[in-house]
Amino acid sequence: MEPGPASAIGWLFDRQQGVPDRLIPRWLFLRALGAIYFSAFFSLVFQIRGLIGLEGILPASRYLHAVEQSLGHWQRVWYAPTLLWFSAGPLMLSALCWAGMLASLLLVLNLWPRGMLVICFVCFLSFVSAAQDFSGYQSDGMLLEAGFIAFFFAPTGFRPGLGQLYPASRASLFLLQWEWFRIYFESGAVKLLSGDPAWRHFTAMDEYYQNGPLPTWVGWYVQHLPHGFHAGTVYATLALELGLVCMLFLPRPWRIVCFFIVTPWQVGVILTANYTFLNYLVLAMGVLLLDDRFVLGVMPEKWRVWLTAGISRPETPLTPELRTWKEKSARYWRLLKLSSSAVMLTWIFYVTMAELLWMFAKLRLPTSPVAALEPFRIANRYGLFAVMTRGRYEIEFQGSTDGQTWVAYPFRYKPQKLSEPPRIYAPYQPRFDWNLWFASLGSWGEYPIVPNTEVLLLSNDKDALALFAGNPFSQEPPHQIRAVLWQYWFTTMSEKRGTGMWWRRQLLGLYAPRLERGPDGGIKVVEWPTVQPME
């Protein structure tokens, strides 16, 4: 290939000219990505009908019907790219989850990784595109972006092993590292750009472990460390996100040092907060900072021998006839693959760079390419914890048969019982419990999941009840349902020693309308809310 633009495109996007020294990190990353996909689909199996089923809290069928009424045929498919256009019934919802789990397991086993990545991406995007409020998380975008780019990153073949014949293209490796970098860097940037005084005054971490969406018992203990520790954590967070991750762009020794900084950091976050699969994904992408030489140097001898043999294994020789046919047929196919890879990966880089430039310089590049990719969530803008939550609030659903005595519906994951320690269950993602944390910071009018859940509980809807740990009205549905708001705090060390309690709480009032089902089956409001939005 002659020097010039064509050779540059080949160097960036052609797998035959790819990066030969990242075979083991690629193998490790793709296995981890498969496990993360599996955790996402596994959690949906138990929740998806209650969340977006035909009679769920936010039915996908109603949402897609509204989209269909507003847009044309192709516009609606582009706006909401989902297989649920064919059917949003229970069989299709279950099929998405089980197909995704099977494909993710095969990806972990390294069987046809590129095909399994397509199935995982399509199934997960199908859920995300129709789940409305239940998929408005940055973690979903992170997984879809990484999963899409990983298709260009993964080796070809049904059982590719380490894929020594199909090294990763430089562009796909860079875009995965670029996503990893942006998750950190953009999160650090929004902390300063938001103007939240908690970050500027080094108090952001003082109650962070208590006020996050789903705390852990480790976080309870860390919360009680002195203010100096929390102030130091604020400084370390900003230094890591805005400075240390820039080591990605430095020579090899610096990237390896960076890996050994960010890895224990992510482990610490996993232990002290349940952010579902988010931190596991960032942890897995961090492996791409390493190369084969380093990994082989730290591996046990017997593994090193096997991997070295795999990396150096020669290509299986072809017969002259088969080689001639393969060369002819592969020429045009290779050109098509190279062109599509160049277009898609360049498009993703343009969109992410345009969003980054807008964040810092308010410099607007043409927005049509940005808007076109937005429904697919493969080129995202990130920014975690721009503004810290000032308190912990919890919504609790209660039922009554007489309007006087109220019994709470027990949650599976979020804090409720004062004597129960907060648990560690990430990467499992309880989307209902998670969304209630966001709802507690706003008003019931902004979060229809709360009144919709009340309506379903009045009829003992089995799919909605599956989102809870139990049904206190298993014999017959309650006559009335209400949603109340509590404020929670971690107990002090002395309180826990004396009482055994992990939490203390105070009732703030009615969060959403108190509902009652009449003899004719109609639902009416008995009482309107008494509390205002917290944030």
BELTAPE-V912694 format. One record per residue. OMEGA is omega in radians with two decimals (NA if undefined). Layout:
# BELTAPE-V912694
omega=OMEGA
omega=OMEGA
This chain:
# BELTAPE-V912694
omega=-3.09
omega=3.08
omega=3.13
omega=-3.11
omega=-3.11
omega=3.14
omega=3.10
omega=3.10
omega=3.11
omega=-3.14
omega=-3.11
omega=-2.90
omega=-3.10
omega=-3.11
omega=3.13
omega=3.05
omega=-3.02
omega=-3.09
omega=-3.04
omega=-3.00
omega=3.11
omega=-3.08
omega=-3.11
omega=3.05
omega=3.09
omega=3.12
omega=3.14
omega=-3.12
omega=-3.11
omega=3.06
omega=3.12
omega=3.12
omega=3.07
omega=3.12
omega=3.13
omega=3.05
omega=-3.13
omega=3.14
omega=3.14
omega=-3.14
omega=-3.13
omega=3.13
omega=-3.13
omega=-3.12
omega=-3.06
omega=-3.02
omega=-2.85
omega=3.14
omega=3.12
omega=-3.12
omega=-3.00
omega=3.10
omega=-3.09
omega=3.09
omega=-3.11
omega=-3.10
omega=3.07
omega=-3.03
omega=3.12
omega=-3.11
omega=3.13
omega=3.13
omega=-3.12
omega=3.06
omega=3.11
omega=3.09
omega=-3.14
omega=-3.13
omega=-3.05
omega=-3.02
omega=3.04
omega=-3.03
omega=-3.09
omega=3.11
omega=-3.11
omega=-3.14
omega=3.11
omega=-3.13
omega=3.14
omega=-3.11
omega=-3.06
omega=3.04
omega=-3.13
omega=2.97
omega=3.12
omega=3.11
omega=3.08
omega=-3.14
omega=-3.07
omega=-3.14
omega=-3.14
omega=3.12
omega=3.11
omega=-3.14
omega=3.10
omega=-3.09
omega=-3.08
omega=3.07
omega=3.10
omega=3.12
omega=-3.14
omega=-3.14
omega=-3.13
omega=3.07
omega=3.10
omega=3.06
omega=3.08
omega=-3.14
omega=3.09
omega=3.06
omega=-3.12
omega=-3.02
omega=-3.11
omega=3.09
omega=-3.14
omega=3.09
omega=3.09
omega=-3.12
omega=3.13
omega=-3.11
omega=-3.10
omega=-3.13
omega=-3.12
omega=3.08
omega=3.12
omega=3.07
omega=-3.06
omega=-3.07
omega=-3.09
omega=-3.02
omega=3.05
omega=-3.08
omega=-3.10
omega=3.09
omega=-3.13
omega=-3.06
omega=3.09
omega=-3.14
omega=3.11
omega=3.10
omega=3.11
omega=-3.10
omega=3.13
omega=3.12
omega=3.13
omega=-3.13
omega=3.13
omega=-3.13
omega=-3.12
omega=3.08
omega=3.12
omega=-3.08
omega=-3.01
omega=3.10
omega=3.09
omega=3.03
omega=-3.12
omega=3.08
omega=-2.98
omega=-3.07
omega=3.07
omega=3.12
omega=-3.09
omega=3.10
omega=-3.07
omega=3.13
omega=-3.12
omega=3.04
omega=-3.13
omega=-3.11
omega=-3.13
omega=3.09
omega=-3.13
omega=-3.08
omega=3.03
omega=3.07
omega=3.12
omega=3.06
omega=3.10
omega=3.14
omega=-3.09
omega=3.11
omega=3.11
omega=-2.96
omega=3.14
omega=3.07
omega=3.07
omega=-3.11
omega=-3.09
omega=3.10
omega=3.13
omega=-3.10
omega=-3.12
omega=-3.10
omega=3.12
omega=-3.10
omega=-3.12
omega=3.11
omega=-3.12
omega=-3.11
omega=3.08
omega=3.08
omega=-3.02
omega=-3.05
omega=-3.06
omega=3.12
omega=-3.10
omega=-3.04
omega=3.14
omega=-2.94
omega=3.13
omega=-3.04
omega=-3.09
omega=-3.05
omega=3.07
omega=3.13
omega=3.06
omega=3.10
omega=3.10
omega=-3.13
omega=3.14
omega=3.14
omega=-3.04
omega=3.05
omega=-3.07
omega=3.14
omega=3.14
omega=3.09
omega=-3.11
omega=3.09
omega=3.09
omega=3.10
omega=3.07
omega=3.14
omega=-3.12
omega=3.12
omega=-3.13
omega=3.13
omega=-3.14
omega=-3.02
omega=-3.07
omega=-3.06
omega=-2.98
omega=-3.11
omega=3.07
omega=3.06
omega=3.05
omega=-3.04
omega=3.14
omega=-3.14
omega=-3.00
omega=-3.10
omega=-3.14
omega=3.12
omega=3.13
omega=3.06
omega=3.12
omega=3.12
omega=-3.10
omega=3.00
omega=-3.03
omega=-3.09
omega=3.08
omega=3.09
omega=3.14
omega=3.08
omega=3.10
omega=3.11
omega=3.13
omega=-3.11
omega=-3.02
omega=3.13
omega=3.12
omega=3.08
omega=3.10
omega=-3.07
omega=-3.05
omega=-3.07
omega=3.07
omega=3.12
omega=3.11
omega=3.10
omega=-3.13
omega=3.13
omega=3.09
omega=3.11
omega=-3.11
omega=2.99
omega=-3.07
omega=3.06
omega=-3.08
omega=-3.07
omega=-3.13
omega=-3.10
omega=3.11
omega=-3.11
omega=-3.10
omega=-3.11
omega=3.01
omega=-3.03
omega=-3.06
omega=3.07
omega=-3.10
omega=3.14
omega=-3.11
omega=-3.12
omega=3.11
omega=3.10
omega=3.14
omega=-3.12
omega=-3.06
omega=-3.09
omega=-3.10
omega=3.11
omega=3.11
omega=-3.09
omega=3.12
omega=3.04
omega=-3.13
omega=-3.13
omega=-3.12
omega=3.13
omega=3.14
omega=3.14
omega=-3.11
omega=-3.13
omega=3.14
omega=-3.10
omega=-3.07
omega=-3.05
omega=-3.10
omega=3.12
omega=3.12
omega=3.11
omega=3.12
omega=3.14
omega=3.14
omega=-3.13
omega=-3.12
omega=3.11
omega=-3.13
omega=-3.12
omega=-3.04
omega=-3.08
omega=3.06
omega=3.10
omega=3.14
omega=-3.14
omega=3.12
omega=-3.09
omega=-3.11
omega=3.09
omega=3.11
omega=3.14
omega=3.12
omega=3.12
omega=3.10
omega=-3.11
omega=-3.03
omega=-3.01
omega=-3.05
omega=-3.12
omega=-3.09
omega=2.97
omega=3.10
omega=-2.98
omega=-3.12
omega=3.09
omega=3.12
omega=-3.11
omega=-3.10
omega=-3.11
omega=-3.00
omega=-3.12
omega=-3.06
omega=3.08
omega=3.13
omega=3.06
omega=-2.90
omega=3.02
omega=-3.06
omega=3.13
omega=-3.05
omega=3.05
omega=3.05
omega=3.12
omega=-3.09
omega=3.11
omega=-3.05
omega=-3.13
omega=3.11
omega=-3.13
omega=-3.10
omega=3.04
omega=3.13
omega=3.09
omega=-3.14
omega=3.11
omega=-3.12
omega=3.06
omega=-3.09
omega=-3.13
omega=-3.12
omega=-3.14
omega=-3.04
omega=-3.14
omega=-3.08
omega=2.98
omega=-3.08
omega=3.10
omega=3.12
omega=-2.93
omega=-3.02
omega=-3.09
omega=3.08
omega=3.11
omega=-3.04
omega=-3.07
omega=-3.10
omega=3.10
omega=3.02
omega=-2.98
omega=3.03
omega=3.14
omega=3.04
omega=0.29
omega=3.08
omega=-3.06
omega=3.05
omega=-2.97
omega=3.13
omega=3.12
omega=-3.12
omega=-3.10
omega=3.12
omega=3.07
omega=3.08
omega=-3.13
omega=-3.12
omega=3.14
omega=3.14
omega=-3.13
omega=-3.12
omega=3.10
omega=3.11
omega=-3.07
omega=-3.10
omega=3.13
omega=-3.09
omega=3.10
omega=3.10
omega=3.09
omega=3.09
omega=-3.13
omega=-3.12
omega=3.14
omega=3.10
omega=3.12
omega=-3.12
omega=3.12
omega=-3.00
omega=-3.14
omega=3.08
omega=-3.14
omega=3.11
omega=3.10
omega=3.12
omega=-3.14
omega=-3.12
omega=3.13
omega=-3.14
omega=3.14
omega=-3.07
omega=-3.12
omega=3.09
omega=-3.09
omega=3.08
omega=3.11
omega=3.14
omega=3.08
omega=3.03
omega=3.06
omega=-3.11
omega=-3.11
omega=3.07
omega=2.88
omega=-3.09
omega=3.00
omega=2.90
omega=2.98
omega=3.05
omega=3.10
omega=-3.11
omega=3.10
omega=-3.13
omega=3.10
omega=-3.08
omega=-3.02
omega=-3.07
omega=-3.09
omega=3.07
omega=-3.05
omega=2.83
omega=-3.04
omega=3.13
omega=3.13
omega=-3.13
omega=3.10
omega=-3.12
omega=-3.09
omega=-3.07
omega=-3.14
omega=3.02
omega=-3.01
omega=3.12
omega=3.07
omega=-3.11
omega=3.14
omega=-3.14
omega=-3.13
omega=3.12
omega=-3.10
omega=3.12
omega=3.10
omega=3.12
omega=-3.08
omega=3.13
omega=-3.05
omega=-3.12
omega=-3.09
omega=3.12
omega=3.10
omega=-3.06
omega=-3.08
omega=NA
